[in-house]
Every structure is written in structure tokens, then in C-alpha cells.
């Protein structure tokens, strides 16, 4: 089948959720306006997949590896190395790369609380100014900072001491509103802690950001290190699944997985990783990519970002925009250009509004085949109908093979 079909994975990051009293017991996926999801669900294959194996962090790194079709137990080394691949960083065998968020820590009564893990979605231009300042003051033969997009950046320690590589670090979006003292890396003499405190002094010396902080803006006033690991190696997707692929995302993590898998990473104008992303451009570029390849991994970050903010309104908008502004033109383009195609629609992991962070529960998936009808569900695509289908992949990474070679 793979020789005749085109394949699209449409990934709504963090789209799955819990039933909410504000929605009369519905989940955001059930309550959002999703006419195209629901139309496809009537004749699609529904089910659930466990994308985060037991013992692994419930992060987009592990979960997306699974959705791409890679067993995390075999391939996972950490989040930051996957992002490093997207940024073209060369890593030696003993180099360790850390995710370096620009965050806002709220200081109150001699304590510090994680206020905003994205530094109020700092602009890339402003973020690059901060990263340049950090390199001016802290860069050495061993340590270097690398600019990414918005609040997402990297720090590399060359020939990293094993004890630093093994420090237990927690993602900042997991501790929103919590005292950061309980989650700092090591004791007062820890080099990682010294880097964090040094970054705070450096940022406070930058007039633009000092003025914003004094005016009460939740802009960047610290770095936060997490997700460290060494360079991974993925077997080529084309060898595992017999088809060539491309990846479309505004997020370095997803681009990095795709590049390590031997896929082409396609840059889309207006792709931001937030609510203001260009859904229409993503759809158009996905259709164009399929004219020269067989498979596109089309990732949308906005549902997850909205969940981390705890904004139900934004999450409902993100899901609805994914359906109406992305899926609708995508289907139109597929129907006009390709006689046979399959779409796998799913989140990577749940990100419940109530918790503002990821969980490891199974996620709902839907596979639509324009040449083959399934029993489907008249009640649409959501967590409830997918679970009721009694079609569960206990090893979520195996779903990819089922998708491209049913």
C-alpha cells in the first residue's frame, strides 16, 4: 500500500485533556468546534495509544518519538539533543546539551516562584539579545549557549562531567506557581546553579529587560536548565517504514526528530508554535511536500501551549483552529492532488488544563483513509469515542507501522 498512498500525521500537541465541569463534563476536544474531525470520525478507525512508556518522563520528546514510530526504550537519550539536531549543533561523544528556557521567576518575600516558563512568550529578537549577553559573560571552552526560537534555547557543556549529566532537572512548565528553591539543580556549589544565578544578574544588567521587570512585565529574568542528554542516533525512517518523509513544525524538538530520522525539515512562513501560527501555510506546504515525498509529519504546538497557560479559552480556540484553519484546507489539497491518502490525527500526550502539565495516559487517535471506510463513530473524534473503540496500542510506537502498512 505504501507505494500508492500519501500519508499525513496531524499532531495536535497536548490536545487530549480531562472532562471539565466548566464544559459540563466534556473535554476540550469534545467541546471545541471541530466539524472536520467529526465528519472524518464517521468512517475512520478510532483507538488509543500509549505514547509514554512506564518509567519515562511524560514529555513531548518521548511521546513524539513514539508517534514517529521509534521505541523510546531503544532511541531516547534526552530532549535537548533532539533539539540540537534541528539547530545543526555538532556534539562530541562526551558533550551534553541542556534545554535552556528563558523564564520569569516572581520574587516575593525572599522566595522565588516559577511565574512564566516562556517569559511571556518572549520574541525571538529579544531572546537572541539575551543569549548573546550570556555568551559574552559566561562562554568558555567548555560552556556555550545557542539561540533558538522565542523562549527555547540550548546550552552545551563539552566533555561534561558525568555527575552534571545525571543531575535530576525538572521542566519549568511542570512547576508553574511553585517555589523554585525546591527544584534547583544541586547544592549551592553546583555549577548548574551558579549558571542560573549568574544569568539572573546578567539579565538584570540589560536596561531593556530591567525596565520591563520594574514595570511589572513578566519578561525574562533567568534561565532554566533541563532535558539534558547526549547525541542520539535514529535509524532512517525510510529504512524502517519504506517511505520518504518530511516534517513541518515551528518547534526545534520536532524538527530535530525528523532530521535525525532522515527527513526533510520544511520551513513554513508564519509558523510560530503558538496561537498566531499560520495554519493555512502549514496546510499548503504539507500538500506541496507530498508531491515529492510520501509522508509528512505536521505538528501543531498551540494546544499544548494553551494548556500550560491554564487557558481553557485558548485551548478551545487552538483545537478549533487546527480543525477549521488547517485540516479543512489540507483535506481540500489532498483531494485535489492525490487519489489515495491516509491521515493519522492524534495528540502526543495529554496536557490537562487543570494540571498545566503533561500526563502519560493513552491518547486518542483517528486514522482516515479516503479509499477505505471503517465503522467509525457518529459521536465524533475525542477521548471518549476513541476509548470506546477498544482498539489500543499498548506500545504506542507500533501505531506508525500500522498506519503506513496496515
N, C-alpha and C positions, 0 to 999 in steps of 0.2 A: 504493500500500500504506500510506503513512504516515497516511492518514485513518482507517484501520480498526484500526491496531495501536497498542499501547503499547510503549515502548522503555525499557530499563534498561541503563545501563553500570555494571557492578560492577567497580570498580577496586581491586585489591589492591596498594597501593603497595609497590614493591620486592620483589614476591613471587617473581620469577624469580631463579635462582641457578645455581651450578655443581654438577656431580657432586662428592660429598664422600666421602672414604674412611671417615669415621665412619658414613656411611649406605650403605656397601658399593657406592659408585659411583652412588647415586641423588642427585637434587637434593632439597631440602626439599619442593618441590611434589610430587615423586614419592613421597616417604616419608610425608608428613603424612596423617592420616586425613581423606579427602575423598570420602565416599560420594556426595554430590550432584553434585560436579564430575564424578565418573567416570560416574555414571548419565546425565547430560546429554551427555557426550562420545560416547556410543554412537550418538547420532543428531544430532550438532551439526556445524557447519562449523568445522574447525580450520585454523590457519595462523599465520604470524608477521608482525610489522610492525616496521619501523624507525622508532621514535618520536623518536629524537635524530639529526637530520641531521648529516652531517660538518661539522666546524668549530664546532659548538655545544656548550656545556657539558652534560654528562650529568646534568642536574638534573630535579627534578620539575616545574619551571616549563616548560621546553622540552617535556618528554615529555607532560605533561598538556595543554598547548596542542594538541599533535598529536592526542591521543586525543579531545579535544573537537571536533576537525575544523578546526583553524586552522593554516595553514602557518607555522612559526616564522620562516621567511625573510621573511615579509611582516608578521608581527604582534609578534614578540618584541622587547622593549626592556630586559628585566631581570626578576629575580624580585621584588624588593621592591615595584615599582609594582603588581604584580598583587595582592599582599597589602594594599597601601594601599587599593585599591578596596574590599576587604572591610571595612576599618575605617572607610570613609567619609572618608578624608583628601582634602582639596582640594589639588591640585597645580597650580602655575603652569607655564608653558611652559619655564622655566629652572630649576625646582625639581628636585632629585634626592633620591630616597628610598633609604635603605640598610636592609637587613635588619640587625637588632641582636640577636644572640643573647646571652643570659646564659650564661656558660660558667664552667667551673672549670679554672684553669691550675695545674698542680702545679709548685711551685718546688723545685728540687733542685740543689745545688752551683752557685748563682748562675745557673742556667738555668731556663727555664720551658717546660713541656710541656703540650700540649693534652690534658687528662685526661678531661674530660666536656663534650661540646658542648651538653648540655642542663642543666648544673648540677644533675645528679642528678634530672632531671625536676622542677625547682622548681615549687612550687604557684603558681597564678596570683595568689593573695593576696600571697604573699611577693614575687613578681616585681613586682607593682604598687607595693609599698613601695620597691623599688629604683629603678624608673623615676621615681617621684615625687622621690626624692632626687637623681637625676641631673638632672632638670629644675630643682630648687631651686638646684643649683650651676652647671649648665652651659647652661641655656636662655638664648637670646638672640633678637634679631630674626631671626637667620639660622638658628639651630640649635634643634631641638626633638625630644624623644623622645616616642613614642606607645606606650602599653601594649597588648600583645596577650594571648596565652594562654600559660601556662607559661613556657618559655624564649624564645618567639618574639615579638620586638618590632621596632619601626621607629624610625629616626632620619631626619629631613628636614633638608636644607640648602637654604634658599631662595636663589634666584639663585646656584646653585652654580657656582664657578669651573670651567671645562672641564677643567683639569688634575686636579681632585679627582674629577670624574665618570668619568675614564678610568683611574684607578688600578686596577691588577690586584689584585683581592681574592679570596681563596680561602675556600670554605666551611669552617667549623670541623670538620664531620664528615668532611672529606677529610684531615685532618691529626691524627687521634687518635694520641696517643703520640709525636708529633713535636715538635721544638723550635720554639716559636712565633717565635723570632728570625728564622728563615729565611722567615717568611711575613707579617711585619709590613708595614703599608702605608706604604711610602716610607722616607725617611731620618729622622733624629732630629728634624728640624724640621717633619715632616709634621703638618698639623692633625689628620688622622685618627688618627695615632699618639698625639698629645697627648690626644685624646679618650679613647682606650683606656687610657692610663696614668692619666689623671685619674679615670676610672671605677673603677679599682682602688683608688685612695686613698679615694674616696667610700664604696665598699662596705666597706672595712676600718674605716671610722669608724662603721658601723652596728652597734651592740652585738650584736644577734641573730645577724648573719651572721659577725661577728668571732668570737663564742663558738663557733659551729658549726665554723668553719675550724680554730680552735685545738683542737677535739675530734676533728679528723681527718675531718670530713664534707666530701664533695665538692660543697659548695654554691657559689653564685655568688660569684666574686671578680673578674670582669672582664666587659666587653662584648667582642663580636667583630663587626666590621662587614664586610658582604659583600653581593653580589647587587644592587648599586645600578642605578638606571635612572630614566628619565623616564616620564611618564604615557603609557600605550599607548592605542590605540583599536581595539576589535574590532568587526567588522560583526556585527549581531544574528544570533544563531543561528537565529531564526525566519525571517529572510530567506534565509540560506544553505541551510537544510535543510527549511523549510516546516512546522515543528512548534514548539510552545511547550515550554519546558523548565524544570526545577528542578534545584538542586544540593544535595546533602547531604554535609557534611564537617565535621570538627572543626578543619580547617586553613584559616587565612586565605588561603593561596595558592589553594586550590581554590575557595573561596567567591568570591574576587576574580575569577578567570577567569569563573566563572558569572555574576557580576553585570555584568562588562564585556560579556559576551555577551548580556545582556538577560534572563537567567534569574532566577527567584526563589531566594534562598538560604533554606533551611529549617533553623531551629534545632531540634535534637533533644536532649531532656533526657538527660544522661548521656553525651553524645558527648565523648570526651577526646583522641582521637588517639593512644591507647596501648592496652595490653592490657586495661585495665579499662573500655574504651569499652562503651557499651550497644548491642550488635549487634542485639538484639531490637527496641529502639526505632527503630533506623535502618531495619530492615525494615518495621516498621509505618508509619512516617512516609513511606517511599517509596511504599508501596501507596496511602496516603491522598492523596499528592501527585498520583498518576496519575489520580485521579478528576476532577481539574480541569486537568490538563496531559497532554501526550503522551509526555514524555521525562523521565527522572530520571538524573542523574549521581551515583552512590552510591559515595563514596570512603572507603576504609579505610586508615588510616595505619600500623597496628600492625606489619605485616610489615617495613616499612622501618625503623621504629624499632628493632625487634629485631635487624635486620641490622647497623645502625650500632653496636649494642652488642656485636656479635660473638657473640650468644647463639643457638646452634642450638636449644636447648630452647624458648626464647621464640618463635623464628620458626616452628617446627613447631606450637606452640600457636596462634599468630596465624593461620596458614593454616587450621588445623582449625576454629578458632572462626569464621572467615569462612564456611566451608562449612556447618558444623552449626548455628551460632547465628544466622547472618544469611541465608545462601542458602536454608536449609530453610523458615523462616517466610516469606521473600519469595516463594518458589515457591507456597507454600500460599495466600498472599494474592492473588497474580496469578491462580492457577487459580480462585479463588472469585469474583473480581470482573471479570475481563476475558476475553473469548472468544479474543482474538488478541494475542500479545505476543512480543517478541524480547528476548533478554538477550545483551549482549556482556560477556564475562568476560575480564579481562586485567590484567597489571601495567602500570605506566607505563614502567618501566625495570628492568633487573636491579639488585639490590643484594647482591652476593655476601658471604656470611658471612666468607669468607677475607679479603676486602679491606676490609670495613666501610664501603664507599662505593659510589656508583653507577657503572655502566658503560653504554656506549652500544650494546651488542649488541641485535639484534632480540629482541622479546618474544613469547611465545606468546599467541594469542587463541583464544577459542571463542565462536561465535555459535549460540545455541539458539533455535529458532523452534517454538513449540508447535503450529503448523499445518503445518509442513513438515519432513520428515526428510532429513538428509544422511547421507553414508556413515559419517562419524564414526570412532571408534576404540574398540575394546574394551579397549584398554590405558589408557584414561582421558585426562584433560587434564593435560598437563605439557609441558615444553620439548621433550622427545624426540618425542612424538606430534605436536605442532604443527609441528615442523620436517619430520617425515616426510610431512606432508600436502602439501608442495610447493605452498603457497598463500601467497605472500609479497607484502607491500605495501612496496615499497622507499621510498615516501613515505607514512609512517605516517598522516599527517593525512587521507589519502584513504580510510582504513578507515571513518571515520564516515559518509561518503556511501554507501558500500557497505552499511553496517549499516542505515541508515534508508531507503535507496532501492535495494534490491538488484535 
